[in-house]
Amino acid sequence: MQEYLQRSRLGEAMDALGFRFLALILSLGWFILLWGVRLPAIAAGLSLFCLIMLLERKTRDARLRRKESRLRIQLGGEMLLEKLLMEPPAKAHFEAAAIFSAAYPLQLLQAGKEGVLCRLRNEPVLFSFFQSPSSAQADAAKALFFQRSAKERGAARLILCVPCKISTDAYRQGKGEIPITFLDRDTLITHFGAASPATDAQLVALGKRKRVHAPATQWLRLIFSRARAKRYILYGILLLALYLLTHLLYYGLPALFCFFLAAGCHCAPRNQSVL
C-alpha cells in the first residue's frame, strides 16, 4: 500500500501552483497573441484566468468525491485481494465466485479445491482463483492444470482469476479444448472494491501511516524520472513562446531550465524508486 503514500502536502501544493501558473500563462498568452502586448490584452487574460479559477473551485467538491470513491474502490479491492491470497483455496474460489455472481448471471453449483462449478447462461463453467502474488507470473503449465480440473468437473469453459502477470503462453494455452476467460488484476480489484470498498477507518489508518523519508539520491531519481520529461517539455515550450512574444528574460531562463530538466530525464538511468 506504499504507493498511496507517495503524494505529500508539498507535492500537492506544487501541483496546484503549477496548474494556476499554467492557466495564467495560457490565458495571458492567448490574448497577447491576438491583440499584442497591450493593457486590454492583459486585462482580458486576467479575467479569463479568474473565470478558470472560479470554475476549478466550483467543481472541486465533485472531483474530490470522485477521487475518494476511486480510492475506496482501489484500496478496498486490493485489501480483499490480499486477504483471498491467504485463505484456503476452496474458500478463495468460493468468495471470488460469489462476488462476480452479483454482477454476472453466474449460478454457483458446487465448490471444490480447484474451483467452483457454476452455470453461466446454461453452460457449465469452472470458476477458479489462482492464489499468487503480483510479482509472479501465470504460465501455460498453470493454465493447463486448471483446464484439467475443469474437464474433470465436467465444465465446458474455465474462468480463471489471475492476480499476477499472465504470460503469452498462458493466453495461447487458453485457446485449447477448454477455453479460458482470464480476469486480470485490475478487473479483480475493480469488482472486489465495488463489493467491499474501503471504510472510513481504513482511509484514516492509511493517512496516519508514516511516510518513508527518501535520501537525496532517490529525490534526484524522482525529479529526473522519464515520466516527467513530457511535462517539462510542455512547460518549456509555453515559457519559450511567452519569451518570444514578450522578449522578457524571466520567461526565457525558466524555459531553458525546463529543457535542462527534460534532457536530464532522458539521460538518467531507468531505475525507478518509490518514496
C-alpha positions as CSV (number, residue, x, y, z in Angstrom):
1,M,0.0,0.0,0.0
2,Q,3.0,2.3,0.0
3,E,2.0,3.7,-3.5
4,Y,-0.8,5.6,-1.8
5,L,1.7,7.4,0.4
6,Q,3.7,8.9,-2.5
7,R,1.9,12.2,-2.6
8,S,2.9,14.7,0.1
9,R,1.4,18.1,1.0
10,L,4.3,19.8,-0.7
11,G,3.7,17.8,-3.8
12,E,0.0,18.6,-3.9
13,A,0.8,22.3,-3.3
14,M,3.3,22.3,-6.1
15,D,0.8,20.6,-8.5
16,A,-1.8,23.2,-7.6
17,L,0.7,26.1,-8.1
18,G,1.8,24.6,-11.4
19,F,-1.9,24.4,-12.6
20,R,-2.5,28.0,-11.7
21,F,0.7,29.1,-13.3
22,L,-0.1,27.2,-16.5
23,A,-3.6,28.6,-16.6
24,L,-2.3,32.1,-16.2
25,I,0.3,31.7,-18.9
26,L,-2.3,30.3,-21.3
27,S,-4.8,33.0,-20.5
28,L,-2.4,35.8,-21.0
29,G,-0.7,34.2,-24.0
30,W,-3.9,33.8,-25.9
31,F,-5.0,37.4,-25.7
32,I,-1.4,38.7,-26.2
33,L,-1.2,36.5,-29.3
34,L,-4.4,38.0,-30.6
35,W,-4.0,41.7,-29.6
36,G,-0.4,42.1,-28.8
37,V,1.2,43.3,-25.6
38,R,-1.4,45.8,-24.6
39,L,-3.3,46.7,-21.5
40,P,-6.7,45.3,-22.8
41,A,-5.0,42.0,-23.6
42,I,-3.5,41.7,-20.1
43,A,-6.9,42.6,-18.6
44,A,-8.8,40.1,-20.7
45,G,-6.2,37.4,-19.9
46,L,-6.5,38.1,-16.2
47,S,-10.3,37.9,-16.5
48,L,-10.1,34.6,-18.2
49,F,-7.7,33.3,-15.6
50,C,-10.2,34.4,-12.8
51,L,-13.0,32.5,-14.6
52,I,-10.9,29.4,-14.8
53,M,-10.1,29.6,-11.1
54,L,-13.7,30.1,-10.3
55,L,-14.7,27.0,-12.4
56,E,-12.0,25.0,-10.7
57,R,-13.3,26.0,-7.3
58,K,-16.9,25.2,-8.2
59,T,-16.0,21.7,-9.4
60,R,-13.5,20.9,-6.6
61,D,-16.1,19.1,-4.4
62,A,-17.3,16.9,-7.2
63,R,-13.8,16.0,-8.2
64,L,-12.9,15.2,-4.6
65,R,-15.9,12.9,-4.2
66,R,-15.0,11.1,-7.4
67,K,-11.4,10.8,-6.2
68,E,-12.5,9.5,-2.8
69,S,-14.8,6.9,-4.5
70,R,-11.9,5.7,-6.7
71,L,-9.6,5.5,-3.8
72,R,-12.1,3.5,-1.7
73,I,-12.7,1.0,-4.6
74,Q,-9.0,0.7,-5.3
75,L,-7.9,0.3,-1.7
76,G,-10.8,-2.0,-0.7
77,G,-10.2,-4.2,-3.8
78,E,-6.5,-4.6,-3.0
79,M,-7.2,-5.4,0.6
80,L,-9.7,-8.0,-0.3
81,L,-7.4,-9.4,-2.9
82,E,-4.6,-9.8,-0.4
83,K,-7.0,-11.4,2.0
84,L,-8.0,-14.1,-0.5
85,L,-4.4,-14.9,-1.2
86,M,-4.1,-16.1,2.4
87,E,-7.3,-18.0,2.5
88,P,-7.6,-21.8,1.9
89,P,-8.1,-22.5,-1.8
90,A,-11.7,-23.7,-1.6
91,K,-12.7,-20.6,0.3
92,A,-10.9,-18.2,-2.0
93,H,-12.6,-19.8,-5.1
94,F,-16.0,-19.5,-3.4
95,E,-15.6,-15.9,-2.2
96,A,-14.3,-14.7,-5.6
97,A,-17.2,-16.5,-7.4
98,A,-19.7,-15.1,-5.0
99,I,-18.5,-11.5,-5.7
100,F,-18.7,-12.0,-9.5
101,S,-22.1,-13.7,-9.3
102,A,-23.5,-10.4,-8.1
103,A,-22.5,-8.7,-11.3
104,Y,-23.0,-11.5,-13.8
105,P,-25.6,-14.3,-14.3
106,L,-23.3,-16.8,-12.6
107,Q,-25.1,-19.5,-10.7
108,L,-22.9,-21.3,-8.1
109,L,-23.4,-25.1,-8.0
110,Q,-20.6,-27.0,-6.3
111,A,-17.4,-25.8,-4.5
112,G,-14.1,-27.6,-4.6
113,K,-10.4,-27.3,-4.1
114,E,-9.7,-26.4,-7.8
115,G,-12.7,-24.1,-8.2
116,V,-16.4,-23.6,-8.0
117,L,-18.6,-25.3,-10.6
118,C,-21.1,-22.8,-11.9
119,R,-23.6,-22.3,-14.6
120,L,-23.3,-19.3,-16.9
121,R,-26.1,-18.9,-19.5
122,N,-27.0,-22.6,-19.4
123,E,-23.3,-23.6,-19.8
124,P,-21.2,-25.4,-17.1
125,V,-18.1,-23.4,-16.2
126,L,-15.4,-23.7,-13.6
127,F,-14.6,-20.5,-11.7
128,S,-11.1,-20.6,-10.2
129,F,-9.0,-18.2,-8.3
130,F,-5.2,-18.5,-8.8
131,Q,-3.5,-17.7,-5.5
132,S,-0.3,-16.0,-6.5
133,P,1.5,-12.7,-5.5
134,S,1.5,-9.8,-8.0
135,S,5.3,-10.3,-8.7
136,A,4.7,-13.9,-10.0
137,Q,3.5,-14.9,-13.5
138,A,0.9,-17.4,-14.6
139,D,2.3,-19.6,-17.3
140,A,1.0,-22.3,-19.6
141,A,1.5,-25.0,-17.0
142,K,-0.8,-23.3,-14.5
143,A,-3.4,-22.8,-17.2
144,L,-3.2,-26.5,-18.2
145,F,-3.6,-27.5,-14.6
146,F,-6.9,-25.6,-14.2
147,Q,-8.0,-26.8,-17.6
148,R,-7.6,-30.4,-16.5
149,S,-9.6,-29.6,-13.3
150,A,-12.4,-28.1,-15.4
151,K,-12.5,-31.1,-17.7
152,E,-12.6,-33.5,-14.7
153,R,-15.5,-31.5,-13.2
154,G,-17.4,-31.6,-16.5
155,A,-17.1,-27.9,-17.3
156,A,-17.1,-26.6,-20.8
157,R,-15.2,-23.4,-20.0
158,L,-12.9,-22.0,-17.4
159,I,-13.0,-18.6,-15.7
160,L,-9.6,-18.0,-14.1
161,C,-8.9,-15.1,-11.7
162,V,-5.2,-14.2,-12.0
163,P,-3.9,-11.5,-9.6
164,C,-0.5,-11.5,-11.3
165,K,1.0,-11.2,-14.8
166,I,-0.2,-13.5,-17.5
167,S,2.3,-14.9,-20.0
168,T,1.6,-15.1,-23.7
169,D,1.9,-18.9,-23.5
170,A,-0.9,-19.0,-20.9
171,Y,-3.1,-17.0,-23.3
172,R,-2.2,-19.4,-26.1
173,Q,-3.0,-22.4,-23.9
174,G,-6.3,-20.7,-23.0
175,K,-7.5,-21.2,-26.6
176,G,-7.4,-25.0,-26.4
177,E,-10.1,-27.6,-25.8
178,I,-11.2,-25.9,-22.6
179,P,-11.3,-22.2,-23.4
180,I,-10.2,-19.9,-20.6
181,T,-11.5,-16.4,-19.7
182,F,-8.7,-14.6,-17.8
183,L,-9.7,-12.0,-15.2
184,D,-6.6,-9.9,-14.7
185,R,-5.6,-8.0,-11.5
186,D,-7.2,-4.7,-12.5
187,T,-10.5,-6.4,-13.2
188,L,-10.4,-8.2,-9.9
189,I,-9.6,-5.0,-7.9
190,T,-12.4,-3.2,-9.6
191,H,-15.0,-5.8,-8.8
192,F,-13.7,-6.6,-5.3
193,G,-13.5,-2.9,-4.5
194,A,-17.1,-2.3,-5.7
195,A,-18.2,-5.2,-3.5
196,S,-16.2,-4.2,-0.5
197,P,-15.0,-0.6,-0.6
198,A,-12.6,0.7,2.0
199,T,-14.2,2.1,5.2
200,D,-13.5,5.5,6.8
201,A,-11.4,3.8,9.5
202,Q,-9.2,2.2,6.8
203,L,-8.7,5.5,5.0
204,V,-7.8,7.3,8.2
205,A,-5.4,4.5,9.1
206,L,-3.8,4.8,5.7
207,G,-3.4,8.6,6.2
208,K,-1.8,8.1,9.6
209,R,0.9,5.9,8.3
210,K,4.4,7.4,8.4
211,R,5.9,8.2,5.1
212,V,9.3,6.9,4.3
213,H,11.9,9.6,4.1
214,A,14.0,9.1,1.0
215,P,17.6,10.1,0.6
216,A,18.8,12.8,-1.8
217,T,19.6,10.2,-4.5
218,Q,16.0,9.0,-4.6
219,W,14.8,12.6,-4.8
220,L,17.1,13.1,-7.8
221,R,15.8,9.9,-9.5
222,L,12.2,11.1,-8.8
223,I,12.9,14.6,-10.3
224,F,14.7,13.1,-13.4
225,S,12.3,10.2,-13.9
226,R,11.3,9.7,-17.6
227,A,7.6,10.0,-16.8
228,R,8.2,13.8,-16.1
229,A,10.0,14.6,-19.3
230,K,6.9,15.4,-21.3
231,R,5.7,17.7,-18.6
232,Y,9.0,19.6,-18.5
233,I,9.0,19.9,-22.3
234,L,5.4,21.3,-22.3
235,Y,6.3,23.9,-19.6
236,G,9.4,24.8,-21.5
237,I,7.6,25.3,-24.8
238,L,5.0,27.5,-23.2
239,L,7.6,29.6,-21.4
240,L,9.6,29.9,-24.6
241,A,6.5,31.1,-26.5
242,L,5.9,33.8,-23.9
243,Y,9.6,34.8,-24.2
244,L,9.3,35.1,-28.0
245,L,6.1,37.2,-27.6
246,T,7.3,39.5,-24.8
247,H,11.1,39.3,-25.0
248,L,11.2,39.3,-21.2
249,L,14.2,37.4,-19.8
250,Y,12.3,36.0,-16.8
251,Y,10.4,33.8,-19.3
252,G,13.4,32.7,-21.2
253,L,15.5,31.5,-18.2
254,P,12.8,29.2,-16.8
255,A,12.2,27.8,-20.3
256,L,15.9,26.8,-20.5
257,F,15.7,25.3,-17.1
258,C,12.7,23.2,-18.1
259,F,14.5,21.9,-21.2
260,F,17.5,21.1,-19.0
261,L,15.3,19.0,-16.7
262,A,13.8,17.2,-19.7
263,A,17.2,16.4,-21.1
264,G,18.2,15.1,-17.6
265,C,15.2,12.8,-17.6
266,H,16.3,11.2,-20.9
267,C,19.9,10.9,-19.7
268,A,19.1,9.5,-16.3
269,P,19.0,5.7,-15.8
270,R,15.8,3.8,-15.9
271,N,15.8,2.7,-12.3
272,Q,12.5,3.6,-10.6
273,S,12.1,4.4,-7.0
274,V,9.1,4.7,-4.8
275,L,9.0,7.2,-1.9
